[in-house]
Amino acid sequence: MGLSELGLDCWFEEHAQKLCGSGQSIARVVAIDRGRIVVHDGARELSAELLGKFFYAAESAARFPCVGDWVCLDHHGSESDDPASQFLSIHSILPRRTLLKRKTVGYDEEFQILASNIDVAFIVMACNYDFHVAKLERFLVMIHEAHIRPVLLFTKTDLIAADALQQLIDNIRAAGIGIEILCISNSTGEGLDRVRRFIEAEKTYCLLGSSGVGKSTLMNRLIGEETFATQEVSESGQGRHTTVRRHLILLRQGGLVVDMPGMRELAISEVKEGIEESFADIIELTQSCRFSNCTHHSEPGCAILAALKSGELRSDHYKNYLKIQSEARHHKKQTGYVEKRRKGKNASRIAPSKTRQRKLRQIDPEQEEDAD
């Protein structure tokens, strides 16, 4: 296997030539587990360390490596050509083509990096209990902000009638959402071949969704073996799965997939572009208002109010837009305040051991997500 099978293309090679020095090698981060960084150099998986300069310079979680990153490696110790006999450290991170992140649960000023350099994000939702349009719209805002192509993956289709499934799809289209939808059943295998054909070699995909929607089972089906542990499905059809870390997996048929722990909640950070793309129908309507500063409350000639009255615009769709927009504005204000506070501090940049562990938890805060 070569680096190209891991997704290395001309864009990343060009940046590697500028950032990687003599004697350094390129690898891709495939897992981060409690501070242990696992990279793949095209031949094998290896462990790499972060040296003090990363903790010295890191002002946010974005400065640390994440799953999907391409990195330049320094080789220490042994003069052997075998990387497995050397101590490896991460010298630098190549620029990211895409970066998937969300606001960290419980912290107004922080965000959590999920993965980088993703080409397609599968939003995995169980059609029998997990799905509602407002939740899908939240995922879309996050994914569109990262400039990643979203695809909805409906699972557990064997637990719902065909006409009920079609009604869910009709509700999605009625909300102005035109993304591709794939329907599968992990139990019967229906639709799995279509997913396999969808995944292209040298492209990177990720699975996003709540706990129990079938992400781990789907990964096992795609891999062809029981790599990811799963538990019994409850009477409601909801699984209780056990994914506890992000891991980039190379599939036998080509293509790479990041499986992720289930998300208990999906808070929204500052996502201007994501909102504009996910709610393009509402943004377009606002351009038709009589007044450019229309608040869409009671002004004459308001296109939003007219669309709500006629039924052209669904009220639940518009309310979700307002809620997400409000969260984004709040996060922007909080971020600005925190940045000013940080600049006023003159503490040492060299992080002691306990502080390093806290920063590494910002990269992979498992305790803030459900096990899937």
C-alpha positions in Angstrom: 0.0 0.0 0.0 1.2 3.5 -0.8 0.3 6.9 0.6 -2.0 7.6 -2.3 -4.3 4.9 -1.1 -4.5 6.8 2.2 -5.7 9.9 0.3 -2.4 11.7 -0.5 -2.7 13.7 -3.7 -0.9 16.5 -5.4 -2.4 19.2 -3.2 -1.0 17.6 0.0 2.3 16.7 -1.7 2.8 20.3 -2.7 2.4 21.4 0.9 4.6 18.6 2.2 7.4 19.7 0.0 7.3 23.1 1.7 6.8 22.0 5.3 8.7 18.6 5.6 12.4 18.9 5.9 15.2 16.6 5.0 15.1 13.3 6.9 11.4 13.7 7.7 8.6 11.5 6.4 4.9 11.9 5.7 2.1 10.0 7.5 -1.6 10.3 8.1 -3.1 10.3 11.6 -5.5 7.4 11.9 -6.3 7.4 15.6 -5.9 9.4 18.8 -6.5 7.3 21.9 -5.9 9.0 25.3 -3.0 11.1 24.0 -1.5 8.3 22.0 -1.3 9.4 18.3 -1.4 6.6 15.8 -0.1 7.4 12.3 0.1 5.3 9.1 3.1 5.8 6.8 1.7 3.8 3.9 3.2 0.5 5.1 2.2 0.2 8.8 0.6 1.9 11.8 3.1 3.6 14.1 3.0 5.6 17.3 4.1 9.2 17.3 4.6 11.7 20.1 4.0 15.4 20.4 7.0 17.4 21.6 7.0 20.4 23.9 6.7 23.0 21.1 3.1 21.9 20.3 2.1 22.6 23.9 4.0 25.8 23.9 2.4 27.1 20.8 -1.1 25.6 21.1 -3.7 28.3 21.8 -6.6 26.1 20.8 -7.5 22.5 20.0 -7.1 23.3 16.3 -3.3 23.5 16.8 -3.2 19.8 17.7 -3.2 16.8 15.3 -6.6 15.2 14.7 -7.8 12.1 12.9 -7.4 12.6 9.1 -4.4 15.0 9.4 -1.3 14.6 7.2 1.8 15.2 9.3 5.6 15.5 8.9 7.5 13.1 11.2 10.9 13.5 12.7 12.8 10.3 13.3 14.9 10.1 16.5 17.3 7.6 18.1 18.1 4.6 15.9 19.9 5.2 12.6 18.0 2.2 11.2 15.9 2.8 8.1 13.1 0.9 9.8 10.7 3.5 11.3 9.4 0.9 13.7 12.8 0.9 15.5 12.8 4.7 15.9 11.2 7.2 18.2 8.8 9.3 16.1 7.6 12.9 16.8 5.2 15.1 14.9 7.1 18.1 13.5 4.2 19.8 11.7 0.7 19.4 10.4 0.0 20.0 6.7 -2.8 22.4 5.9 -6.2 20.9 6.1 -8.5 20.8 3.1 -11.5 20.4 5.3 -12.0 20.5 9.1 -15.1 19.1 10.8 -15.7 20.6 14.3 -18.4 21.3 16.7 -18.9 23.5 19.8 -17.7 21.5 22.8 -20.4 20.5 25.1 -20.4 22.5 28.3 -17.8 25.1 27.3 -18.9 28.3 25.7 -15.5 29.2 24.4 -14.2 25.9 23.1 -14.8 23.7 20.1 -13.9 20.1 19.5 -12.2 18.9 16.3 -13.8 15.8 15.0 -11.8 15.0 11.9 -10.0 16.6 9.0 -9.6 16.2 5.2 -13.0 14.5 4.9 -14.5 14.3 1.4 -18.0 13.0 2.3 -19.8 13.0 5.6 -22.5 10.3 6.1 -25.2 11.5 8.5 -26.4 8.2 9.9 -29.9 8.3 11.3 -32.2 5.5 12.2 -35.5 6.0 10.4 -37.6 4.2 13.1 -36.8 6.4 16.1 -33.9 8.8 15.7 -34.9 11.0 12.8 -36.3 14.5 12.8 -35.7 17.3 10.3 -34.4 19.8 12.8 -31.6 17.4 13.9 -30.7 16.8 10.3 -30.5 20.5 9.7 -28.0 20.9 12.6 -25.8 18.3 11.1 -26.0 20.0 7.7 -24.9 23.4 9.1 -21.8 21.8 10.7 -20.9 19.8 7.5 -21.6 22.7 5.1 -19.4 25.0 7.2 -16.6 22.6 6.7 -17.2 22.5 2.9 -17.8 18.7 3.0 -20.4 16.9 0.9 -23.2 15.6 3.1 -25.1 12.3 2.4 -28.0 11.1 4.6 -27.8 7.4 5.5 -31.1 6.0 6.7 -30.6 2.8 8.7 -32.9 0.1 10.1 -35.3 0.4 7.2 -36.5 -3.1 8.0 -38.2 -1.7 11.1 -40.5 0.8 9.2 -43.1 0.5 6.5 -42.2 1.6 3.0 -44.9 4.3 2.9 -43.7 5.7 6.3 -40.1 5.8 5.0 -41.3 7.7 2.0 -43.1 10.2 4.2 -39.8 10.9 6.0 -38.1 11.5 2.7 -41.0 13.8 1.6 -40.6 15.8 4.8 -36.9 16.3 4.1 -37.6 17.5 0.5 -40.4 19.8 1.8 -37.8 21.5 4.1 -35.7 22.3 1.0 -33.0 19.7 1.7 -31.8 18.2 -1.6 -28.9 16.0 -0.4 -28.5 12.4 -1.6 -30.3 9.8 0.6 -29.2 6.2 0.9 -31.5 3.7 2.7 -30.0 0.5 4.3 -30.8 -2.3 6.7 -27.8 -3.8 8.6 -30.0 -6.7 9.5 -31.2 -7.8 6.1 -28.2 -6.3 4.1 -30.6 -4.3 1.9 -28.9 -1.2 0.4 -25.4 -2.1 1.6 -24.1 -2.8 -1.9 -25.2 0.7 -2.9 -23.2 2.2 0.0 -20.1 0.1 -1.0 -20.4 1.4 -4.7 -20.8 4.9 -3.4 -17.4 4.8 -1.6 -14.5 5.6 -3.9 -10.9 4.6 -3.6 -8.5 7.2 -2.1 -11.5 9.3 -0.8 -12.2 9.8 2.9 -15.6 9.5 4.5 -16.9 9.8 8.0 -20.0 8.5 9.9 -21.8 11.0 12.1 -24.8 10.3 14.2 -26.3 9.5 17.6 -25.6 6.4 19.6 -27.4 3.3 18.5 -28.2 4.2 14.9 -26.1 1.5 13.5 -22.7 3.1 12.7 -20.6 0.4 14.3 -22.6 -2.4 12.7 -22.3 -0.6 9.4 -18.5 -0.4 9.8 -18.3 -4.1 10.4 -20.3 -4.7 7.3 -18.1 -2.5 5.2 -14.9 -4.0 6.6 -16.2 -7.5 6.3 -15.4 -8.6 9.8 -16.5 -7.9 13.4 -13.9 -5.3 14.1 -16.1 -2.9 16.1 -17.9 -4.2 19.1 -21.7 -3.9 19.3 -24.2 -4.8 21.9 -27.8 -6.1 21.8 -30.5 -4.0 20.2 -33.2 -2.9 22.6 -36.9 -3.6 22.1 -37.3 -0.1 20.6 -34.8 -1.0 17.9 -32.1 1.3 19.4 -28.7 -0.2 19.7 -26.2 0.3 22.5 -22.9 0.3 20.7 -19.4 0.8 22.1 -17.3 3.0 19.8 -15.1 5.1 22.1 -12.6 6.8 19.8 -12.3 8.0 16.2 -10.5 5.7 13.9 -9.6 6.0 10.2 -10.1 2.7 8.6 -8.9 1.7 5.1 -11.5 -0.5 3.4 -10.4 -3.5 1.3 -12.3 -2.2 -1.7 -10.6 1.2 -1.4 -11.7 4.3 0.4 -11.3 5.3 4.0 -13.9 5.7 6.7 -13.8 7.4 10.1 -16.1 5.9 12.6 -16.9 8.2 15.5 -18.6 8.0 19.0 -22.2 8.9 19.1 -23.1 12.6 19.6 -25.3 13.2 22.7 -25.9 16.8 21.5 -24.8 19.0 18.6 -24.1 22.5 19.7 -23.6 25.1 17.0 -20.5 27.4 16.9 -19.9 30.3 14.6 -21.1 28.9 11.3 -22.0 31.7 8.9 -21.4 29.8 5.6 -22.9 26.6 7.0 -26.2 28.5 7.8 -26.3 30.2 4.5 -25.9 26.9 2.5 -28.2 24.8 4.8 -31.0 27.4 4.8 -30.5 28.8 1.3 -34.2 28.9 0.7 -34.7 31.3 3.6 -31.7 33.4 2.7 -33.1 33.7 -0.8 -36.5 34.8 0.5 -35.0 37.6 2.6 -33.6 39.1 -0.6 -37.2 39.7 -1.7 -38.3 41.7 1.3 -39.3 45.3 0.6 -36.8 46.7 3.1 -33.2 45.7 3.3 -33.2 45.9 7.1 -36.4 43.9 7.5 -36.6 42.1 10.8 -39.3 39.7 9.5 -41.6 40.5 12.4 -44.3 42.9 11.2 -42.9 45.0 8.3 -45.1 45.4 5.1 -43.7 43.6 2.1 -41.9 41.0 4.2 -41.2 37.9 2.0 -40.7 35.7 5.0 -44.0 36.5 6.6 -45.8 36.1 3.3 -44.1 32.7 2.7 -45.1 31.5 6.2 -48.7 32.6 5.7 -49.0 30.9 2.3 -47.3 27.7 3.5 -44.4 28.1 1.1 -42.1 28.3 4.1 -42.7 25.8 6.9 -42.8 27.4 10.4 -40.7 24.6 12.0 -38.0 25.0 9.3 -37.9 28.8 9.9 -37.9 28.4 13.8 -34.9 26.0 13.6 -33.1 28.5 11.4 -33.7 31.3 13.9 -32.5 29.0 16.8 -29.3 27.9 15.1 -28.6 31.5 14.0 -29.1 32.7 17.6 -26.7 30.0 18.9 -24.0 31.0 16.3 -24.2 34.7 17.3 -24.0 33.8 21.0 -20.9 31.7 20.4 -19.2 34.5 18.4 -19.7 36.9 21.3 -18.4 34.4 23.8 -15.4 33.6 21.6 -14.4 37.3 21.3 -14.6 37.7 25.1 -12.5 34.7 25.8 -9.8 35.7 23.2 -9.4 39.1 24.9 -9.1 37.4 28.3 -6.5 35.1 27.0 -4.4 37.9 25.6 -4.3 39.5 29.0 -2.7 36.5 30.7 1.1 36.2 31.0 1.3 32.6 32.2 4.0 30.3 31.0 3.4 28.6 27.7 5.3 25.5 28.7 2.5 23.2 29.8 3.1 20.9 32.8 2.1 17.3 32.7 -1.5 17.8 34.0 -2.2 20.7 31.7 -0.9 18.7 28.7 -3.4 16.0 29.5 -6.2 18.6 29.7 -5.2 20.0 26.3 -5.1 16.5 24.9 -8.6 15.9 26.2 -9.7 18.8 24.1 -8.6 16.8 21.1 -10.5 13.7 22.1 -12.9 14.4 25.0 -14.5 10.9 25.1 -16.4 11.8 28.3 -18.4 14.3 26.4 -19.9 11.9 23.9 -22.0 8.8 24.1 -20.5 5.4 23.4 -21.8 4.1 20.2 
